[in-house]
Amino acid sequence: MEEKVFQTILEYDLICPGDNIVVGVSGGPDSMALLYLLIEVRSRIDFNLVIAHVNHGVRGVEASGDEEFVRQQAKKLNLPYYSKNVDMIGYGRQKGITAEEAGRELRYGFFRNILLELGGGKIAVAHNANDQGETLLMRIFRGTGIDGLKGMEFISEDIIRPLLNVSRIDIEKYIDKHKIDTVLDKTNLMPIYTRNKIRLELIPYIEKNFNPNIIDTLWRLSQTSAQDSRFLESYSKDIYKLLLKYRDENCIILDVELFNSQDECIKFRTIRMAIEDIVGNLQGFGEIHISSIVKLLKSKDTGKEIHLPNGLIAQLDYSELKIFKRDLKVKQDFNYSLKLGVNTFEELKYNLKLKSISIDEMKDIERRRYIRVFDLDKIKGNLYLRNRRNGDRFVPFGMTGTKKLKDYFIDEKISRDERGQIPLLVDDEHILWVVGYRTSDLYKIDKRTKRVLLAEFFLDGEEEKGE
């Protein structure tokens, strides 16, 4: 078994020379086998080994005895030792999670604090092939998909599982062969948790009545599922990149038409990726949330929103799906007085340059979306930059009558959230320019024009192009 574990470590790159490895040791057979196997591996790979023990506060004197046992083992092996007492039950009640989930959070939080003190590294835990089988059965009962069927992995971020392909029987043989002392956690022999019931009651029943090799069968299922899951994840990432029209830390915009052309499986995966892109994880998001977004995109119900966990909103806007943080909906109105020269707006992250030029100079002006010219003598009073107001109207270039700005935005399929942020160049009476879109016919250059107003928008850090 020693060689098998060593080859697993090499194959999956679990431990590198110089690594800090914090091994979680309860004192039971699995964790003690892992500890001694890692000590053997250290003779072939030079790394730092640290023992960590968590007393979960549920077994009183017996748990204190386990803690002392692990402390003495660390002393005997001359290895650094860290321990912590926690209230797993109380923490679970406070967080509204199960005792098992609470214990997991507390353990890994403690282990990661040790790594932080050590300057980084990995956490080694003693999950084995039997644990993998139990995990798969638990997930099957909850209705998992293929990603859940892959079970635990040899390495997940900073967690390594060198014994994941080793059966509990082989671990016990290793313990007996090397006469390694262990302690017994009696709660592991009591069907008080779901996992214990599966271990103590369900798996023996399956082995006796259906498949004596169920653990091996479940291991193979986890490996084939992991293979398929990796392919789907890689393919979905490529599709996600194609769907992505815009991304920052607060907002994701996806192309709806391209999204709706994908297979249902890929749709669900890309929505999960979008959520994870913004939130950082999928905690609190269930299948019901993902499927509601997929249904929204099929509906083509422009303007409809879905409120999601963690303050997210999914909104359909014509050809775009926006997933954004709720507080982004609160937008501030703005209204700036303008002068000739460069006008800067720190809050808006762009600048506006206004310049008076002669009609002859117009031929040298580069035609771009964010550069426009107006008859300076037609401007009434002062110039301002603001966002829209209720009742705004303007005369789009090429038209004679006025049009509601709201109707113009609808015709142009500009989303509701975006409408309030589009700058408007205005004077005391009218809108000159819906910036980035249409200018007003009232201020167009004609044969009587003598003086021209050049207006150019550019981002902070960009050079003006209108010289």
C-alpha positions as a Markdown table, in Angstrom:
| # | Residue | x | y | z |
|---|---|---|---|---|
| 1 | Met | 0.0 | 0.0 | 0.0 |
| 2 | Glu | 2.9 | 2.3 | 0.7 |
| 3 | Glu | 4.0 | 2.3 | -2.9 |
| 4 | Lys | 0.4 | 2.8 | -4.1 |
| 5 | Val | 0.1 | 5.9 | -2.0 |
| 6 | Phe | 3.5 | 7.3 | -3.1 |
| 7 | Gln | 2.5 | 6.8 | -6.8 |
| 8 | Thr | -0.8 | 8.5 | -6.2 |
| 9 | Ile | 1.0 | 11.5 | -4.7 |
| 10 | Leu | 3.3 | 11.6 | -7.7 |
| 11 | Glu | 0.6 | 11.1 | -10.3 |
| 12 | Tyr | -1.7 | 13.8 | -9.0 |
| 13 | Asp | 1.1 | 16.2 | -7.9 |
| 14 | Leu | -0.2 | 16.2 | -4.3 |
| 15 | Ile | 3.0 | 17.1 | -2.6 |
| 16 | Cys | 6.0 | 19.0 | -3.9 |
| 17 | Pro | 9.4 | 19.4 | -2.2 |
| 18 | Gly | 9.3 | 22.1 | 0.4 |
| 19 | Asp | 5.5 | 22.0 | 0.9 |
| 20 | Asn | 4.0 | 22.6 | 4.3 |
| 21 | Ile | 1.5 | 19.8 | 4.9 |
| 22 | Val | -1.0 | 20.1 | 7.7 |
| 23 | Val | -2.4 | 16.6 | 8.3 |
| 24 | Gly | -5.7 | 16.4 | 10.2 |
| 25 | Val | -5.4 | 13.6 | 12.8 |
| 26 | Ser | -8.3 | 12.5 | 14.9 |
| 27 | Gly | -6.5 | 9.5 | 16.3 |
| 28 | Gly | -8.6 | 7.0 | 14.4 |
| 29 | Pro | -7.3 | 4.3 | 12.1 |
| 30 | Asp | -7.7 | 6.3 | 8.8 |
| 31 | Ser | -5.9 | 9.5 | 10.0 |
| 32 | Met | -3.2 | 7.5 | 11.8 |
| 33 | Ala | -2.5 | 5.5 | 8.7 |
| 34 | Leu | -2.3 | 8.7 | 6.7 |
| 35 | Leu | 0.1 | 10.2 | 9.2 |
| 36 | Tyr | 2.5 | 7.3 | 9.2 |
| 37 | Leu | 2.3 | 6.9 | 5.4 |
| 38 | Leu | 3.2 | 10.6 | 5.0 |
| 39 | Ile | 6.2 | 10.1 | 7.3 |
| 40 | Glu | 7.3 | 7.3 | 5.0 |
| 41 | Val | 6.8 | 9.5 | 1.9 |
| 42 | Arg | 9.0 | 12.2 | 3.5 |
| 43 | Ser | 12.0 | 9.9 | 3.1 |
| 44 | Arg | 11.5 | 10.3 | -0.7 |
| 45 | Ile | 10.1 | 13.8 | -0.9 |
| 46 | Asp | 11.4 | 16.6 | 1.4 |
| 47 | Phe | 8.4 | 18.4 | 2.9 |
| 48 | Asn | 7.3 | 19.8 | 6.2 |
| 49 | Leu | 4.7 | 17.9 | 8.2 |
| 50 | Val | 2.5 | 19.3 | 10.9 |
| 51 | Ile | -0.2 | 17.6 | 12.9 |
| 52 | Ala | -3.5 | 19.3 | 13.7 |
| 53 | His | -6.3 | 18.0 | 15.9 |
| 54 | Val | -9.8 | 19.4 | 16.4 |
| 55 | Asn | -11.9 | 18.5 | 19.5 |
| 56 | His | -15.5 | 19.1 | 18.3 |
| 57 | Gly | -16.9 | 19.4 | 21.8 |
| 58 | Val | -19.4 | 16.5 | 21.6 |
| 59 | Arg | -17.9 | 13.6 | 23.5 |
| 60 | Gly | -16.6 | 15.1 | 26.7 |
| 61 | Val | -13.9 | 13.2 | 28.5 |
| 62 | Glu | -13.5 | 10.7 | 25.7 |
| 63 | Ala | -12.7 | 13.5 | 23.2 |
| 64 | Ser | -10.2 | 15.0 | 25.6 |
| 65 | Gly | -8.5 | 11.6 | 25.7 |
| 66 | Asp | -8.3 | 11.5 | 21.9 |
| 67 | Glu | -6.8 | 15.0 | 22.0 |
| 68 | Glu | -4.1 | 13.9 | 24.5 |
| 69 | Phe | -3.4 | 10.7 | 22.4 |
| 70 | Val | -2.7 | 12.8 | 19.3 |
| 71 | Arg | -0.6 | 15.2 | 21.3 |
| 72 | Gln | 1.5 | 12.3 | 22.6 |
| 73 | Gln | 1.9 | 10.9 | 19.1 |
| 74 | Ala | 3.2 | 14.2 | 17.8 |
| 75 | Lys | 5.6 | 14.4 | 20.7 |
| 76 | Lys | 6.8 | 10.8 | 20.0 |
| 77 | Leu | 7.2 | 11.6 | 16.3 |
| 78 | Asn | 8.8 | 14.9 | 17.0 |
| 79 | Leu | 6.4 | 16.8 | 14.8 |
| 80 | Pro | 4.8 | 20.2 | 15.3 |
| 81 | Tyr | 1.3 | 20.0 | 16.9 |
| 82 | Tyr | -1.7 | 22.3 | 16.8 |
| 83 | Ser | -5.1 | 21.6 | 18.5 |
| 84 | Lys | -8.3 | 23.5 | 19.0 |
| 85 | Asn | -11.6 | 23.0 | 20.9 |
| 86 | Val | -14.7 | 24.0 | 19.1 |
| 87 | Asp | -18.5 | 23.9 | 19.8 |
| 88 | Met | -19.7 | 22.1 | 16.7 |
| 89 | Ile | -23.3 | 21.8 | 17.8 |
| 90 | Gly | -23.6 | 25.5 | 18.8 |
| 91 | Tyr | -21.9 | 26.7 | 15.7 |
| 92 | Gly | -24.3 | 24.7 | 13.6 |
| 93 | Arg | -27.3 | 26.2 | 15.3 |
| 94 | Gln | -25.9 | 29.7 | 14.9 |
| 95 | Lys | -25.3 | 29.2 | 11.2 |
| 96 | Gly | -28.4 | 27.2 | 10.5 |
| 97 | Ile | -26.5 | 24.2 | 9.2 |
| 98 | Thr | -26.1 | 20.6 | 10.2 |
| 99 | Ala | -23.6 | 19.4 | 12.8 |
| 100 | Glu | -21.6 | 17.6 | 10.1 |
| 101 | Glu | -21.4 | 20.8 | 8.0 |
| 102 | Ala | -20.5 | 22.8 | 11.0 |
| 103 | Gly | -17.7 | 20.4 | 12.0 |
| 104 | Arg | -16.3 | 20.6 | 8.4 |
| 105 | Glu | -16.3 | 24.4 | 8.4 |
| 106 | Leu | -14.6 | 24.6 | 11.8 |
| 107 | Arg | -12.0 | 22.0 | 10.9 |
| 108 | Tyr | -11.0 | 23.5 | 7.6 |
| 109 | Gly | -11.0 | 27.0 | 9.0 |
| 110 | Phe | -8.6 | 25.9 | 11.8 |
| 111 | Phe | -6.4 | 24.1 | 9.3 |
| 112 | Arg | -6.2 | 27.1 | 7.0 |
| 113 | Asn | -5.3 | 29.4 | 9.9 |
| 114 | Ile | -2.3 | 27.1 | 10.6 |
| 115 | Leu | -1.3 | 27.3 | 6.9 |
| 116 | Leu | -1.6 | 31.1 | 7.0 |
| 117 | Glu | 0.8 | 31.1 | 10.0 |
| 118 | Leu | 3.2 | 28.7 | 8.1 |
| 119 | Gly | 3.1 | 30.8 | 4.9 |
| 120 | Gly | 0.9 | 28.5 | 2.8 |
| 121 | Gly | 0.7 | 24.9 | 2.0 |
| 122 | Lys | -1.8 | 22.0 | 1.8 |
| 123 | Ile | -4.2 | 20.2 | 4.1 |
| 124 | Ala | -4.0 | 16.4 | 4.0 |
| 125 | Val | -7.1 | 14.5 | 5.0 |
| 126 | Ala | -7.7 | 10.7 | 5.3 |
| 127 | His | -10.7 | 10.3 | 3.0 |
| 128 | Asn | -10.6 | 6.8 | 1.5 |
| 129 | Ala | -12.4 | 4.7 | -1.1 |
| 130 | Asn | -15.1 | 3.8 | 1.4 |
| 131 | Asp | -15.7 | 7.4 | 2.2 |
| 132 | Gln | -16.0 | 8.1 | -1.5 |
| 133 | Gly | -18.6 | 5.3 | -1.8 |
| 134 | Glu | -20.6 | 6.8 | 1.1 |
| 135 | Thr | -20.4 | 10.3 | -0.4 |
| 136 | Leu | -21.7 | 9.1 | -3.7 |
| 137 | Leu | -24.7 | 7.3 | -2.1 |
| 138 | Met | -25.5 | 10.4 | -0.1 |
| 139 | Arg | -25.5 | 12.5 | -3.2 |
| 140 | Ile | -27.5 | 10.0 | -5.2 |
| 141 | Phe | -30.2 | 10.2 | -2.5 |
| 142 | Arg | -30.3 | 14.0 | -2.9 |
| 143 | Gly | -30.7 | 13.7 | -6.7 |
| 144 | Thr | -27.2 | 14.7 | -7.8 |
| 145 | Gly | -26.1 | 15.1 | -11.4 |
| 146 | Ile | -22.9 | 14.0 | -13.1 |
| 147 | Asp | -20.8 | 16.5 | -11.3 |
| 148 | Gly | -21.9 | 15.2 | -7.9 |
| 149 | Leu | -21.2 | 11.6 | -9.0 |
| 150 | Lys | -17.5 | 12.3 | -9.5 |
| 151 | Gly | -17.4 | 12.5 | -5.7 |
| 152 | Met | -14.3 | 13.8 | -3.9 |
| 153 | Glu | -11.1 | 14.4 | -5.8 |
| 154 | Phe | -7.5 | 13.7 | -5.0 |
| 155 | Ile | -6.8 | 17.4 | -4.8 |
| 156 | Ser | -9.4 | 20.2 | -4.4 |
| 157 | Glu | -7.7 | 23.6 | -4.1 |
| 158 | Asp | -5.6 | 23.3 | -0.9 |
| 159 | Ile | -7.0 | 19.9 | 0.2 |
| 160 | Ile | -5.2 | 16.7 | -0.7 |
| 161 | Arg | -6.5 | 13.1 | -0.3 |
| 162 | Pro | -3.6 | 10.6 | -0.7 |
| 163 | Leu | -5.8 | 7.7 | 0.5 |
| 164 | Leu | -8.8 | 8.3 | -1.7 |
| 165 | Asn | -8.2 | 5.1 | -3.8 |
| 166 | Val | -7.4 | 3.0 | -0.8 |
| 167 | Ser | -10.1 | 0.8 | 0.8 |
| 168 | Arg | -10.7 | 0.8 | 4.5 |
| 169 | Ile | -9.8 | -2.9 | 4.7 |
| 170 | Asp | -6.3 | -2.1 | 3.3 |
| 171 | Ile | -5.9 | 0.7 | 5.8 |
| 172 | Glu | -6.8 | -1.6 | 8.7 |
| 173 | Lys | -4.2 | -4.2 | 7.3 |
| 174 | Tyr | -1.6 | -1.4 | 7.2 |
| 175 | Ile | -2.4 | -0.4 | 10.8 |
| 176 | Asp | -2.1 | -4.1 | 12.0 |
| 177 | Lys | 1.1 | -4.7 | 10.0 |
| 178 | His | 2.9 | -1.7 | 11.5 |
| 179 | Lys | 1.3 | -2.1 | 15.0 |
| 180 | Ile | 0.2 | 1.6 | 15.0 |
| 181 | Asp | -1.7 | 2.7 | 18.0 |
| 182 | Thr | -5.2 | 4.3 | 17.3 |
| 183 | Val | -8.2 | 5.4 | 19.3 |
| 184 | Leu | -11.8 | 4.6 | 18.6 |
| 185 | Asp | -14.4 | 7.3 | 18.2 |
| 186 | Lys | -17.5 | 5.4 | 19.4 |
| 187 | Thr | -19.9 | 7.9 | 17.6 |
| 188 | Asn | -18.6 | 6.3 | 14.3 |
| 189 | Leu | -20.3 | 3.1 | 15.5 |
| 190 | Met | -23.6 | 4.8 | 16.1 |
| 191 | Pro | -26.1 | 5.4 | 13.3 |
| 192 | Ile | -26.8 | 9.0 | 14.4 |
| 193 | Tyr | -25.7 | 10.8 | 11.3 |
| 194 | Thr | -26.7 | 10.1 | 7.7 |
| 195 | Arg | -23.2 | 9.0 | 6.7 |
| 196 | Asn | -23.0 | 6.6 | 9.7 |
| 197 | Lys | -26.3 | 5.0 | 8.7 |
| 198 | Ile | -25.0 | 4.5 | 5.2 |
| 199 | Arg | -21.7 | 3.1 | 6.5 |
| 200 | Leu | -23.1 | 0.9 | 9.2 |
| 201 | Glu | -26.5 | -0.2 | 7.7 |
| 202 | Leu | -26.9 | 0.4 | 4.0 |
| 203 | Ile | -23.5 | -0.6 | 2.6 |
| 204 | Pro | -23.4 | -3.9 | 4.5 |
| 205 | Tyr | -27.0 | -4.6 | 3.3 |
| 206 | Ile | -26.0 | -3.9 | -0.3 |
| 207 | Glu | -22.9 | -6.1 | 0.0 |
| 208 | Lys | -24.9 | -9.0 | 1.4 |
| 209 | Asn | -27.9 | -8.8 | -0.9 |
| 210 | Phe | -26.8 | -7.1 | -4.1 |
| 211 | Asn | -23.1 | -6.5 | -4.8 |
| 212 | Pro | -20.3 | -7.6 | -2.5 |
| 213 | Asn | -17.9 | -5.2 | -4.3 |
| 214 | Ile | -20.1 | -2.1 | -4.1 |
| 215 | Ile | -17.3 | 0.1 | -2.9 |
| 216 | Asp | -15.2 | -0.8 | -5.9 |
| 217 | Thr | -18.2 | -0.3 | -8.1 |
| 218 | Leu | -18.9 | 3.1 | -6.7 |
| 219 | Trp | -15.2 | 4.1 | -7.1 |
| 220 | Arg | -15.4 | 3.2 | -10.8 |
| 221 | Leu | -18.5 | 5.3 | -11.1 |
| 222 | Ser | -16.8 | 8.2 | -9.5 |
| 223 | Gln | -13.9 | 8.0 | -12.0 |
| 224 | Thr | -16.0 | 7.6 | -15.1 |
| 225 | Ser | -18.2 | 10.5 | -13.9 |
| 226 | Ala | -15.2 | 12.7 | -13.2 |
| 227 | Gln | -13.9 | 12.0 | -16.7 |
| 228 | Asp | -17.2 | 13.0 | -18.3 |
| 229 | Ser | -17.6 | 16.0 | -16.0 |
| 230 | Arg | -14.1 | 17.3 | -16.9 |
| 231 | Phe | -15.0 | 17.3 | -20.6 |
| 232 | Leu | -18.3 | 19.0 | -20.1 |
| 233 | Glu | -16.7 | 21.6 | -17.9 |
| 234 | Ser | -14.0 | 22.3 | -20.4 |
| 235 | Tyr | -16.5 | 22.5 | -23.3 |
| 236 | Ser | -18.8 | 24.8 | -21.3 |
| 237 | Lys | -16.0 | 27.2 | -20.5 |
| 238 | Asp | -15.3 | 27.6 | -24.1 |
| 239 | Ile | -19.0 | 28.3 | -24.8 |
| 240 | Tyr | -19.1 | 30.7 | -21.9 |
| 241 | Lys | -16.3 | 32.8 | -23.3 |
| 242 | Leu | -18.3 | 33.1 | -26.6 |
| 243 | Leu | -21.5 | 34.0 | -24.7 |
| 244 | Leu | -19.8 | 36.7 | -22.6 |
| 245 | Lys | -20.4 | 40.2 | -23.9 |
| 246 | Tyr | -19.3 | 42.1 | -20.8 |
| 247 | Arg | -17.9 | 41.2 | -17.4 |
| 248 | Asp | -16.7 | 43.1 | -14.3 |
| 249 | Glu | -16.8 | 42.3 | -10.6 |
| 250 | Asn | -20.4 | 43.3 | -10.3 |
| 251 | Cys | -22.1 | 42.4 | -13.6 |
| 252 | Ile | -22.1 | 39.7 | -16.3 |
| 253 | Ile | -23.8 | 40.2 | -19.7 |
| 254 | Leu | -24.5 | 37.2 | -21.9 |
| 255 | Asp | -25.7 | 36.9 | -25.5 |
| 256 | Val | -29.2 | 35.6 | -25.4 |
| 257 | Glu | -29.5 | 34.4 | -28.9 |
| 258 | Leu | -26.3 | 32.4 | -28.8 |
| 259 | Phe | -27.3 | 31.1 | -25.3 |
| 260 | Asn | -30.6 | 29.8 | -26.5 |
| 261 | Ser | -28.9 | 27.8 | -29.3 |
| 262 | Gln | -27.0 | 25.7 | -26.8 |
| 263 | Asp | -28.0 | 22.3 | -25.4 |
| 264 | Glu | -29.8 | 22.4 | -22.1 |
| 265 | Cys | -26.8 | 20.8 | -20.3 |
| 266 | Ile | -24.5 | 23.6 | -21.5 |
| 267 | Lys | -27.1 | 26.3 | -20.6 |
| 268 | Phe | -27.2 | 25.2 | -17.0 |
| 269 | Arg | -23.4 | 25.0 | -16.7 |
| 270 | Thr | -22.8 | 28.5 | -18.3 |
| 271 | Ile | -25.3 | 30.1 | -15.9 |
| 272 | Arg | -23.5 | 28.5 | -13.0 |
| 273 | Met | -20.3 | 29.9 | -14.3 |
| 274 | Ala | -21.7 | 33.4 | -14.6 |
| 275 | Ile | -23.0 | 33.3 | -11.0 |
| 276 | Glu | -19.7 | 32.0 | -9.8 |
| 277 | Asp | -17.9 | 34.7 | -11.8 |
| 278 | Ile | -19.7 | 37.4 | -9.8 |
| 279 | Val | -20.2 | 35.8 | -6.3 |
| 280 | Gly | -17.1 | 33.5 | -6.2 |
| 281 | Asn | -19.1 | 30.4 | -5.4 |
| 282 | Leu | -22.5 | 28.7 | -5.8 |
| 283 | Gln | -23.4 | 28.5 | -2.1 |
| 284 | Gly | -27.1 | 29.1 | -1.7 |
| 285 | Phe | -27.9 | 28.6 | -5.4 |
| 286 | Gly | -29.9 | 25.5 | -6.2 |
| 287 | Glu | -31.2 | 23.9 | -9.4 |
| 288 | Ile | -34.4 | 25.9 | -9.0 |
| 289 | His | -32.5 | 29.2 | -9.4 |
| 290 | Ile | -30.6 | 28.1 | -12.4 |
| 291 | Ser | -33.6 | 26.6 | -14.2 |
| 292 | Ser | -35.6 | 29.8 | -13.5 |
| 293 | Ile | -33.0 | 31.8 | -15.4 |
| 294 | Val | -32.9 | 29.4 | -18.3 |
| 295 | Lys | -36.7 | 29.6 | -18.5 |
| 296 | Leu | -36.5 | 33.4 | -18.5 |
| 297 | Leu | -34.2 | 33.4 | -21.5 |
| 298 | Lys | -36.6 | 31.1 | -23.4 |
| 299 | Ser | -39.6 | 33.4 | -22.6 |
| 300 | Lys | -38.1 | 36.5 | -24.3 |
| 301 | Asp | -39.9 | 38.6 | -21.7 |
| 302 | Thr | -37.8 | 41.7 | -22.0 |
| 303 | Gly | -37.5 | 43.7 | -18.7 |
| 304 | Lys | -38.4 | 40.7 | -16.5 |
| 305 | Glu | -36.2 | 40.1 | -13.5 |
| 306 | Ile | -35.5 | 37.2 | -11.2 |
| 307 | His | -34.2 | 37.9 | -7.7 |
| 308 | Leu | -31.6 | 35.4 | -6.6 |
| 309 | Pro | -29.7 | 34.6 | -3.4 |
| 310 | Asn | -26.7 | 36.7 | -2.3 |
| 311 | Gly | -28.2 | 39.9 | -3.7 |
| 312 | Leu | -28.1 | 39.0 | -7.4 |
| 313 | Ile | -30.6 | 39.9 | -10.0 |
| 314 | Ala | -31.0 | 38.2 | -13.4 |
| 315 | Gln | -32.6 | 40.5 | -16.0 |
| 316 | Leu | -33.5 | 40.0 | -19.6 |
| 317 | Asp | -33.0 | 43.0 | -21.8 |
| 318 | Tyr | -33.7 | 42.3 | -25.5 |
| 319 | Ser | -30.8 | 40.3 | -26.7 |
| 320 | Glu | -28.9 | 40.3 | -23.4 |
| 321 | Leu | -29.0 | 38.6 | -20.1 |
| 322 | Lys | -27.7 | 40.7 | -17.2 |
| 323 | Ile | -26.7 | 39.1 | -13.9 |
| 324 | Phe | -25.7 | 41.8 | -11.5 |
| 325 | Lys | -25.6 | 42.7 | -7.8 |
| 326 | Arg | -28.8 | 44.3 | -6.5 |
| 327 | Asp | -27.2 | 47.5 | -5.3 |
| 328 | Leu | -26.1 | 48.3 | -8.9 |
| 329 | Lys | -29.7 | 49.2 | -9.6 |
| 330 | Val | -29.4 | 52.3 | -7.5 |
| 331 | Lys | -28.1 | 54.9 | -9.9 |
| 332 | Gln | -27.4 | 58.5 | -9.1 |
| 333 | Asp | -28.6 | 61.4 | -11.3 |
| 334 | Phe | -25.9 | 63.7 | -12.5 |
| 335 | Asn | -25.9 | 67.2 | -14.0 |
| 336 | Tyr | -22.6 | 69.0 | -14.8 |
| 337 | Ser | -22.1 | 72.5 | -16.1 |
| 338 | Leu | -19.7 | 72.5 | -19.0 |
| 339 | Lys | -17.0 | 74.8 | -20.4 |
| 340 | Leu | -14.8 | 74.9 | -23.5 |
| 341 | Gly | -11.8 | 72.7 | -23.0 |
| 342 | Val | -11.5 | 69.4 | -21.2 |
| 343 | Asn | -14.3 | 68.6 | -18.7 |
| 344 | Thr | -13.5 | 65.8 | -16.3 |
| 345 | Phe | -16.1 | 63.7 | -14.4 |
| 346 | Glu | -14.4 | 61.4 | -11.9 |
| 347 | Glu | -17.6 | 59.6 | -11.0 |
| 348 | Leu | -18.3 | 58.8 | -14.6 |
| 349 | Lys | -14.8 | 57.6 | -15.5 |
| 350 | Tyr | -14.7 | 59.6 | -18.7 |
| 351 | Asn | -14.0 | 63.1 | -20.0 |
| 352 | Leu | -15.6 | 65.5 | -22.4 |
| 353 | Lys | -13.6 | 67.9 | -24.6 |
| 354 | Leu | -15.4 | 70.9 | -26.1 |
| 355 | Lys | -13.7 | 73.0 | -28.7 |
| 356 | Ser | -14.8 | 75.9 | -30.9 |
| 357 | Ile | -13.5 | 75.4 | -34.5 |
| 358 | Ser | -14.1 | 77.0 | -37.9 |
| 359 | Ile | -16.2 | 75.4 | -40.6 |
| 360 | Asp | -13.0 | 74.9 | -42.6 |
| 361 | Glu | -11.4 | 72.8 | -39.8 |
| 362 | Met | -14.2 | 70.3 | -39.9 |
| 363 | Lys | -12.6 | 68.4 | -42.8 |
| 364 | Asp | -9.8 | 67.3 | -40.5 |
| 365 | Ile | -12.1 | 65.8 | -37.8 |
| 366 | Glu | -12.0 | 62.1 | -37.5 |
| 367 | Arg | -15.5 | 60.5 | -37.7 |
| 368 | Arg | -16.0 | 58.3 | -34.6 |
| 369 | Arg | -18.9 | 57.3 | -32.4 |
| 370 | Tyr | -17.9 | 59.6 | -29.6 |
| 371 | Ile | -17.0 | 62.6 | -31.7 |
| 372 | Arg | -19.7 | 64.9 | -33.0 |
| 373 | Val | -20.0 | 68.5 | -34.3 |
| 374 | Phe | -22.7 | 71.1 | -33.9 |
| 375 | Asp | -23.6 | 74.6 | -35.1 |
| 376 | Leu | -22.3 | 76.6 | -32.2 |
| 377 | Asp | -24.5 | 79.6 | -32.9 |
| 378 | Lys | -27.6 | 77.5 | -32.6 |
| 379 | Ile | -26.9 | 76.7 | -28.9 |
| 380 | Lys | -29.2 | 78.4 | -26.4 |
| 381 | Gly | -27.5 | 79.5 | -23.2 |
| 382 | Asn | -25.1 | 77.2 | -21.3 |
| 383 | Leu | -24.1 | 73.6 | -22.0 |
| 384 | Tyr | -24.6 | 70.7 | -19.5 |
| 385 | Leu | -24.0 | 67.0 | -19.3 |
| 386 | Arg | -26.8 | 65.1 | -17.5 |
| 387 | Asn | -28.7 | 61.8 | -17.6 |
| 388 | Arg | -32.3 | 61.5 | -18.6 |
| 389 | Arg | -35.3 | 63.1 | -16.9 |
| 390 | Asn | -39.0 | 62.2 | -17.1 |
| 391 | Gly | -40.6 | 63.7 | -20.2 |
| 392 | Asp | -37.3 | 64.3 | -22.1 |
| 393 | Arg | -37.9 | 64.7 | -25.8 |
| 394 | Phe | -35.5 | 65.5 | -28.7 |
| 395 | Val | -35.5 | 65.9 | -32.5 |
| 396 | Pro | -33.4 | 63.0 | -33.9 |
| 397 | Phe | -31.1 | 63.9 | -36.7 |
| 398 | Gly | -33.0 | 63.6 | -40.0 |
| 399 | Met | -36.4 | 64.1 | -38.5 |
| 400 | Thr | -38.6 | 67.2 | -38.2 |
| 401 | Gly | -40.8 | 66.3 | -35.2 |
| 402 | Thr | -39.8 | 65.6 | -31.6 |
| 403 | Lys | -39.7 | 62.1 | -30.2 |
| 404 | Lys | -39.9 | 60.9 | -26.5 |
| 405 | Leu | -36.4 | 59.9 | -25.4 |
| 406 | Lys | -38.0 | 56.9 | -23.7 |
| 407 | Asp | -39.5 | 55.7 | -27.0 |
| 408 | Tyr | -36.1 | 56.3 | -28.7 |
| 409 | Phe | -34.4 | 54.0 | -26.2 |
| 410 | Ile | -37.1 | 51.4 | -26.7 |
| 411 | Asp | -36.6 | 51.5 | -30.5 |
| 412 | Glu | -32.9 | 51.2 | -30.1 |
| 413 | Lys | -33.4 | 48.3 | -27.7 |
| 414 | Ile | -31.3 | 50.0 | -24.9 |
| 415 | Ser | -31.8 | 48.2 | -21.6 |
| 416 | Arg | -33.6 | 50.0 | -18.7 |
| 417 | Asp | -30.6 | 50.0 | -16.5 |
| 418 | Glu | -28.4 | 51.4 | -19.2 |
| 419 | Arg | -30.8 | 54.2 | -20.1 |
| 420 | Gly | -30.2 | 56.1 | -16.9 |
| 421 | Gln | -26.5 | 56.1 | -17.4 |
| 422 | Ile | -26.3 | 57.4 | -21.0 |
| 423 | Pro | -25.0 | 61.0 | -20.9 |
| 424 | Leu | -27.0 | 63.7 | -22.6 |
| 425 | Leu | -25.3 | 66.8 | -24.0 |
| 426 | Val | -27.9 | 69.6 | -23.5 |
| 427 | Asp | -28.2 | 73.4 | -23.5 |
| 428 | Asp | -30.8 | 75.5 | -21.7 |
| 429 | Glu | -33.6 | 74.3 | -24.0 |
| 430 | His | -32.9 | 71.1 | -25.9 |
| 431 | Ile | -30.9 | 67.9 | -26.1 |
| 432 | Leu | -28.0 | 68.2 | -28.5 |
| 433 | Trp | -26.7 | 64.6 | -28.4 |
| 434 | Val | -27.7 | 61.3 | -26.9 |
| 435 | Val | -24.1 | 60.4 | -26.4 |
| 436 | Gly | -22.9 | 57.4 | -28.4 |
| 437 | Tyr | -26.2 | 57.3 | -30.3 |
| 438 | Arg | -28.1 | 60.2 | -32.1 |
| 439 | Thr | -27.6 | 63.9 | -32.4 |
| 440 | Ser | -30.4 | 66.5 | -32.7 |
| 441 | Asp | -31.5 | 67.8 | -36.0 |
| 442 | Leu | -31.9 | 71.3 | -34.4 |
| 443 | Tyr | -28.1 | 71.7 | -34.1 |
| 444 | Lys | -26.9 | 70.2 | -37.4 |
| 445 | Ile | -24.3 | 71.9 | -39.6 |
| 446 | Asp | -25.7 | 73.6 | -42.6 |
| 447 | Lys | -24.6 | 76.1 | -45.3 |
| 448 | Arg | -25.1 | 79.0 | -42.9 |
| 449 | Thr | -22.9 | 77.6 | -40.2 |
| 450 | Lys | -19.8 | 79.7 | -39.4 |
| 451 | Arg | -18.7 | 78.4 | -36.0 |
| 452 | Val | -18.6 | 74.7 | -35.0 |
| 453 | Leu | -18.7 | 73.1 | -31.6 |
| 454 | Leu | -16.5 | 70.0 | -31.5 |
| 455 | Ala | -17.5 | 67.5 | -28.7 |
| 456 | Glu | -15.4 | 64.5 | -28.0 |
| 457 | Phe | -15.8 | 61.9 | -25.2 |
| 458 | Phe | -12.8 | 59.8 | -24.1 |
| 459 | Leu | -12.1 | 57.5 | -21.2 |
| 460 | Asp | -9.8 | 58.4 | -18.3 |
| 461 | Gly | -6.2 | 57.8 | -19.4 |
| 462 | Glu | -7.1 | 58.0 | -23.1 |
| 463 | Glu | -5.8 | 60.7 | -25.5 |
| 464 | Glu | -8.2 | 62.9 | -27.3 |
| 465 | Lys | -8.6 | 62.0 | -31.0 |
| 466 | Gly | -10.3 | 65.1 | -32.3 |
| 467 | Glu | -7.2 | 67.3 | -32.9 |
